[in-house]
Amino acid sequence: MKKKILAIGVLTATVIFLAAYLRMDSSTPPGQEPLVTLTAADFTPFEQAFDKSVEGPRLLLLLSPT
């Protein structure tokens, strides 16, 4: 019985977390440029903006769903 209640609790928490995550907007903090989706057609402006910044270390994180 306790395992069933625990499983239901974990499932409920997961569903609530996913719903909250998916409802979040993709806005950025004030003063930061808006988020964009990169494609081969608009990669050059990104590259120029990335190279222009010299204030500190820069990090590019690529995420793949596979």
N, CA, C and O atoms as a Tinker XYZ file with bonds, in Angstrom:
   264  protein
     1  N      0.817000   -1.189000    0.000000    73     2
     2  CA     0.000000    0.000000    0.000000    64     1     3
     3  C      0.862000    1.255000    0.000000    63     2     4     5
     4  O      0.557000    2.217000   -0.704000    81     3
     5  N      1.951000    1.253000    0.793000    73     3     6
     6  CA     2.817000    2.419000    0.862000    64     5     7
     7  C      3.513000    2.660000   -0.482000    63     6     8     9
     8  O      3.712000    3.807000   -0.883000    81     7
     9  N      3.880000    1.577000   -1.173000    73     7    10
    10  CA     4.543000    1.724000   -2.476000    64     9    11
    11  C      3.597000    2.347000   -3.490000    63    10    12    13
    12  O      4.015000    3.159000   -4.316000    81    11
    13  N      2.336000    1.975000   -3.432000    73    11    14
    14  CA     1.345000    2.524000   -4.351000    64    13    15
    15  C      1.146000    4.018000   -4.095000    63    14    16    17
    16  O      1.081000    4.805000   -5.039000    81    15
    17  N      1.050000    4.406000   -2.841000    73    15    18
    18  CA     0.886000    5.820000   -2.490000    64    17    19
    19  C      2.129000    6.607000   -2.899000    63    18    20    21
    20  O      2.018000    7.716000   -3.420000    81    19
    21  N      3.294000    6.044000   -2.669000    73    19    22
    22  CA     4.540000    6.704000   -3.064000    64    21    23
    23  C      4.606000    6.875000   -4.580000    63    22    24    25
    24  O      4.999000    7.935000   -5.067000    81    23
    25  N      4.228000    5.849000   -5.320000    73    23    26
    26  CA     4.241000    5.930000   -6.788000    64    25    27
    27  C      3.263000    6.986000   -7.281000    63    26    28    29
    28  O      3.584000    7.743000   -8.197000    81    27
    29  N      2.086000    7.049000   -6.693000    73    27    30
    30  CA     1.106000    8.065000   -7.079000    64    29    31
    31  C      1.632000    9.457000   -6.743000    63    30    32    33
    32  O      1.454000   10.389000   -7.527000    81    31
    33  N      2.269000    9.607000   -5.604000    73    31    34
    34  CA     2.840000   10.899000   -5.214000    64    33    35
    35  C      3.937000   11.346000   -6.162000    63    34    36    37
    36  O      3.986000   12.512000   -6.556000    81    35
    37  N      4.819000   10.422000   -6.530000    73    35    38
    38  CA     5.905000   10.753000   -7.460000    64    37    39
    39  C      5.334000   11.115000   -8.827000    63    38    40    41
    40  O      5.789000   12.070000   -9.456000    81    39
    41  N      4.350000   10.365000   -9.285000    73    39    42
    42  CA     3.722000   10.649000  -10.573000    64    41    43
    43  C      3.027000   12.009000  -10.553000    63    42    44    45
    44  O      3.136000   12.778000  -11.508000    81    43
    45  N      2.323000   12.302000   -9.478000    73    43    46
    46  CA     1.649000   13.597000   -9.350000    64    45    47
    47  C      2.653000   14.735000   -9.339000    63    46    48    49
    48  O      2.447000   15.746000  -10.011000    81    47
    49  N      3.732000   14.589000   -8.591000    73    47    50
    50  CA     4.757000   15.633000   -8.543000    64    49    51
    51  C      5.397000   15.830000   -9.911000    63    50    52    53
    52  O      5.679000   16.962000  -10.306000    81    51
    53  N      5.627000   14.747000  -10.630000    73    51    54
    54  CA     6.213000   14.843000  -11.972000    64    53    55
    55  C      5.280000   15.572000  -12.923000    63    54    56    57
    56  O      5.721000   16.430000  -13.689000    81    55
    57  N      4.004000   15.241000  -12.883000    73    55    58
    58  CA     3.029000   15.908000  -13.754000    64    57    59
    59  C      2.937000   17.390000  -13.420000    63    58    60    61
    60  O      2.882000   18.221000  -14.327000    81    59
    61  N      2.920000   17.734000  -12.152000    73    59    62
    62  CA     2.869000   19.145000  -11.748000    64    61    63
    63  C      4.121000   19.876000  -12.208000    63    62    64    65
    64  O      4.030000   20.993000  -12.717000    81    63
    65  N      5.286000   19.266000  -12.037000    73    63    66
    66  CA     6.535000   19.890000  -12.467000    64    65    67
    67  C      6.543000   20.113000  -13.972000    63    66    68    69
    68  O      6.908000   21.194000  -14.433000    81    67
    69  N      6.144000   19.103000  -14.746000    73    67    70
    70  CA     6.121000   19.242000  -16.207000    64    69    71
    71  C      5.128000   20.308000  -16.656000    63    70    72    73
    72  O      5.417000   21.079000  -17.571000    81    71
    73  N      3.973000   20.354000  -16.026000    73    71    74
    74  CA     2.983000   21.377000  -16.380000    64    73    75
    75  C      3.526000   22.778000  -16.088000    63    74    76    77
    76  O      3.365000   23.688000  -16.902000    81    75
    77  N      4.160000   22.950000  -14.942000    73    75    78
    78  CA     4.733000   24.255000  -14.602000    64    77    79
    79  C      5.855000   24.624000  -15.561000    63    78    80    81
    80  O      5.967000   25.776000  -15.978000    81    79
    81  N      6.683000   23.647000  -15.911000    73    79    82
    82  CA     7.792000   23.900000  -16.838000    64    81    83
    83  C      7.281000   24.313000  -18.212000    63    82    84    85
    84  O      7.808000   25.248000  -18.815000    81    83
    85  N      6.275000   23.633000  -18.703000    73    83    86
    86  CA     5.753000   23.939000  -20.030000    64    85    87
    87  C      4.976000   25.253000  -20.070000    63    86    88    89
    88  O      4.848000   25.859000  -21.134000    81    87
    89  N      4.462000   25.697000  -18.939000    73    87    90
    90  CA     3.738000   26.973000  -18.894000    64    89    91
    91  C      4.679000   28.166000  -18.812000    63    90    92    93
    92  O      4.272000   29.294000  -19.089000    81    91
    93  N      5.920000   27.934000  -18.439000    73    91    94
    94  CA     6.874000   29.041000  -18.311000    64    93    95
    95  C      7.108000   29.666000  -19.673000    63    94    96    97
    96  O      7.235000   28.969000  -20.680000    81    95
    97  N      7.161000   30.982000  -19.690000    73    95    98
    98  CA     7.453000   31.647000  -20.958000    64    97    99
    99  C      8.960000   31.701000  -21.175000    63    98   100   101
   100  O      9.742000   31.463000  -20.255000    81    99
   101  N      9.344000   32.009000  -22.375000    73    99   102
   102  CA    10.765000   32.054000  -22.702000    64   101   103
   103  C     11.256000   33.491000  -22.756000    63   102   104   105
   104  O     12.052000   33.854000  -23.622000    81   103
   105  N     10.776000   34.304000  -21.827000    73   103   106
   106  CA    11.215000   35.692000  -21.789000    64   105   107
   107  C     12.598000   35.776000  -21.148000    63   106   108   109
   108  O     13.036000   34.861000  -20.451000    81   107
   109  N     13.258000   36.873000  -21.396000    73   107   110
   110  CA    14.595000   37.089000  -20.854000    64   109   111
   111  C     14.554000   38.227000  -19.844000    63   110   112   113
   112  O     13.614000   39.022000  -19.857000    81   111
   113  N     15.543000   38.323000  -18.978000    73   111   114
   114  CA    15.584000   39.416000  -18.009000    64   113   115
   115  C     15.729000   40.760000  -18.709000    63   114   116   117
   116  O     16.209000   40.819000  -19.841000    81   115
   117  N     15.320000   41.841000  -18.046000    73   115   118
   118  CA    15.483000   43.173000  -18.645000    64   117   119
   119  C     16.950000   43.447000  -18.972000    63   118   120   121
   120  O     17.840000   43.149000  -18.176000    81   119
   121  N     17.188000   44.013000  -20.146000    73   119   122
   122  CA    18.540000   44.333000  -20.573000    64   121   123
   123  C     19.200000   43.243000  -21.382000    63   122   124   125
   124  O     20.256000   43.470000  -21.972000    81   123
   125  N     18.610000   42.068000  -21.425000    73   123   126
   126  CA    19.166000   40.960000  -22.209000    64   125   127
   127  C     18.388000   40.838000  -23.503000    63   126   128   129
   128  O     17.172000   41.028000  -23.530000    81   127
   129  N     19.100000   40.518000  -24.579000    73   127   130
   130  CA    18.444000   40.365000  -25.865000    64   129   131
   131  C     17.488000   39.179000  -25.820000    63   130   132   133
   132  O     17.725000   38.227000  -25.077000    81   131
   133  N     16.400000   39.220000  -26.611000    73   131   134
   134  CA    15.436000   38.111000  -26.602000    64   133   135
   135  C     16.041000   36.830000  -27.156000    63   134   136   137
   136  O     17.024000   36.860000  -27.897000    81   135
   137  N     15.443000   35.706000  -26.787000    73   135   138
   138  CA    15.897000   34.408000  -27.273000    64   137   139
   139  C     15.565000   34.252000  -28.749000    63   138   140   141
   140  O     14.546000   34.757000  -29.221000    81   139
   141  N     16.420000   33.560000  -29.469000    73   139   142
   142  CA    16.197000   33.308000  -30.890000    64   141   143
   143  C     16.480000   31.831000  -31.177000    63   142   144   145
   144  O     17.180000   31.155000  -30.423000    81   143
   145  N     15.919000   31.357000  -32.281000    73   143   146
   146  CA    16.214000   30.017000  -32.758000    64   145   147
   147  C     17.189000   30.137000  -33.913000    63   146   148   149
   148  O     16.919000   30.834000  -34.891000    81   147
   149  N     18.315000   29.465000  -33.803000    73   147   150
   150  CA    19.339000   29.569000  -34.840000    64   149   151
   151  C     19.062000   28.612000  -35.986000    63   150   152   153
   152  O     18.677000   27.460000  -35.782000    81   151
   153  N     19.267000   29.112000  -37.184000    73   151   154
   154  CA    19.218000   28.292000  -38.389000    64   153   155
   155  C     20.440000   28.632000  -39.217000    63   154   156   157
   156  O     21.164000   29.575000  -38.898000    81   155
   157  N     20.676000   27.883000  -40.266000    73   155   158
   158  CA    21.822000   28.162000  -41.132000    64   157   159
   159  C     21.688000   29.543000  -41.776000    63   158   160   161
   160  O     22.696000   30.191000  -42.058000    81   159
   161  N     20.462000   29.995000  -42.010000    73   159   162
   162  CA    20.240000   31.284000  -42.667000    64   161   163
   163  C     20.576000   32.469000  -41.767000    63   162   164   165
   164  O     20.995000   33.511000  -42.271000    81   163
   165  N     20.408000   32.344000  -40.460000    73   163   166
   166  CA    20.666000   33.485000  -39.578000    64   165   167
   167  C     21.805000   33.228000  -38.593000    63   166   168   169
   168  O     21.805000   33.783000  -37.495000    81   167
   169  N     22.755000   32.413000  -38.964000    73   167   170
   170  CA    23.867000   32.101000  -38.076000    64   169   171
   171  C     24.908000   33.217000  -38.027000    63   170   172   173
   172  O     25.543000   33.413000  -36.991000    81   171
   173  N     25.094000   33.946000  -39.117000    73   171   174
   174  CA    26.114000   34.997000  -39.177000    64   173   175
   175  C     25.899000   36.092000  -38.129000    63   174   176   177
   176  O     26.865000   36.464000  -37.463000    81   175
   177  N     24.678000   36.633000  -37.943000    73   175   178
   178  CA    24.506000   37.638000  -36.878000    64   177   179
   179  C     24.840000   37.097000  -35.486000    63   178   180   181
   180  O     25.384000   37.822000  -34.653000    81   179
   181  N     24.520000   35.839000  -35.237000    73   179   182
   182  CA    24.876000   35.232000  -33.950000    64   181   183
   183  C     26.391000   35.173000  -33.798000    63   182   184   185
   184  O     26.929000   35.520000  -32.746000    81   183
   185  N     27.069000   34.738000  -34.835000    73   183   186
   186  CA    28.525000   34.627000  -34.788000    64   185   187
   187  C     29.162000   35.992000  -34.543000    63   186   188   189
   188  O     30.116000   36.093000  -33.772000    81   187
   189  N     28.657000   37.035000  -35.180000    73   187   190
   190  CA    29.200000   38.378000  -34.986000    64   189   191
   191  C     28.957000   38.864000  -33.559000    63   190   192   193
   192  O     29.848000   39.449000  -32.943000    81   191
   193  N     27.757000   38.625000  -33.031000    73   191   194
   194  CA    27.451000   39.041000  -31.659000    64   193   195
   195  C     28.304000   38.264000  -30.654000    63   194   196   197
   196  O     28.750000   38.830000  -29.657000    81   195
   197  N     28.534000   36.979000  -30.906000    73   195   198
   198  CA    29.353000   36.161000  -30.017000    64   197   199
   199  C     30.793000   36.643000  -30.016000    63   198   200   201
   200  O     31.416000   36.729000  -28.958000    81   199
   201  N     31.331000   36.959000  -31.189000    73   199   202
   202  CA    32.715000   37.418000  -31.290000    64   201   203
   203  C     32.898000   38.831000  -30.748000    63   202   204   205
   204  O     33.999000   39.190000  -30.333000    81   203
   205  N     31.832000   39.644000  -30.745000    73   203   206
   206  CA    31.916000   41.032000  -30.294000    64   205   207
   207  C     32.107000   41.118000  -28.782000    63   206   208   209
   208  O     32.790000   42.022000  -28.299000    81   207
   209  N     31.524000   40.207000  -28.040000    73   207   210
   210  CA    31.589000   40.237000  -26.583000    64   209   211
   211  C     32.976000   39.816000  -26.110000    63   210   212   213
   212  O     33.443000   38.722000  -26.428000    81   211
   213  N     33.639000   40.700000  -25.341000    73   211   214
   214  CA    34.974000   40.382000  -24.820000    64   213   215
   215  C     35.046000   40.600000  -23.310000    63   214   216   217
   216  O     36.141000   40.692000  -22.755000    81   215
   217  N     33.903000   40.684000  -22.643000    73   215   218
   218  CA    33.878000   41.002000  -21.219000    64   217   219
   219  C     34.311000   39.851000  -20.329000    63   218   220   221
   220  O     34.564000   40.067000  -19.143000    81   219
   221  N     34.405000   38.668000  -20.840000    73   219   222
   222  CA    34.790000   37.531000  -20.012000    64   221   223
   223  C     34.657000   36.255000  -20.804000    63   222   224   225
   224  O     34.467000   36.284000  -22.019000    81   223
   225  N     34.758000   35.139000  -20.120000    73   223   226
   226  CA    34.638000   33.871000  -20.832000    64   225   227
   227  C     33.244000   33.717000  -21.444000    63   226   228   229
   228  O     32.247000   34.160000  -20.874000    81   227
   229  N     33.198000   33.094000  -22.591000    73   227   230
   230  CA    31.930000   32.853000  -23.276000    64   229   231
   231  C     31.719000   31.354000  -23.360000    63   230   232   233
   232  O     32.671000   30.583000  -23.481000    81   231
   233  N     30.472000   30.957000  -23.295000    73   231   234
   234  CA    30.130000   29.546000  -23.318000    64   233   235
   235  C     28.994000   29.330000  -24.294000    63   234   236   237
   236  O     27.990000   30.042000  -24.268000    81   235
   237  N     29.160000   28.360000  -25.139000    73   235   238
   238  CA    28.111000   27.983000  -26.082000    64   237   239
   239  C     27.707000   26.562000  -25.748000    63   238   240   241
   240  O     28.528000   25.646000  -25.809000    81   239
   241  N     26.447000   26.376000  -25.397000    73   239   242
   242  CA    25.943000   25.076000  -25.002000    64   241   243
   243  C     24.992000   24.560000  -26.067000    63   242   244   245
   244  O     23.977000   25.190000  -26.364000    81   243
   245  N     25.322000   23.423000  -26.635000    73   243   246
   246  CA    24.467000   22.802000  -27.654000    64   245   247
   247  C     23.772000   21.608000  -27.031000    63   246   248   249
   248  O     24.418000   20.717000  -26.480000    81   247
   249  N     22.447000   21.597000  -27.122000    73   247   250
   250  CA    21.669000   20.504000  -26.579000    64   249   251
   251  C     21.003000   19.743000  -27.703000    63   250   252   253
   252  O     20.481000   20.342000  -28.644000    81   251
   253  N     21.018000   18.446000  -27.611000    73   251   254
   254  CA    20.413000   17.617000  -28.636000    64   253   255
   255  C     19.398000   16.688000  -27.985000    63   254   256   257
   256  O     19.671000   16.114000  -26.930000    81   255
   257  N     18.240000   16.536000  -28.597000    73   255   258
   258  CA    17.227000   15.665000  -27.988000    64   257   259
   259  C     17.534000   14.176000  -28.156000    63   258   260   261
   260  O     16.790000   13.338000  -27.646000    81   259
   261  N     18.602000   13.837000  -28.852000    73   259   262
   262  CA    18.915000   12.427000  -29.058000    64   261   263
   263  C     20.084000   11.998000  -28.209000    63   262   264
   264  O     20.487000   10.835000  -28.256000    81   263
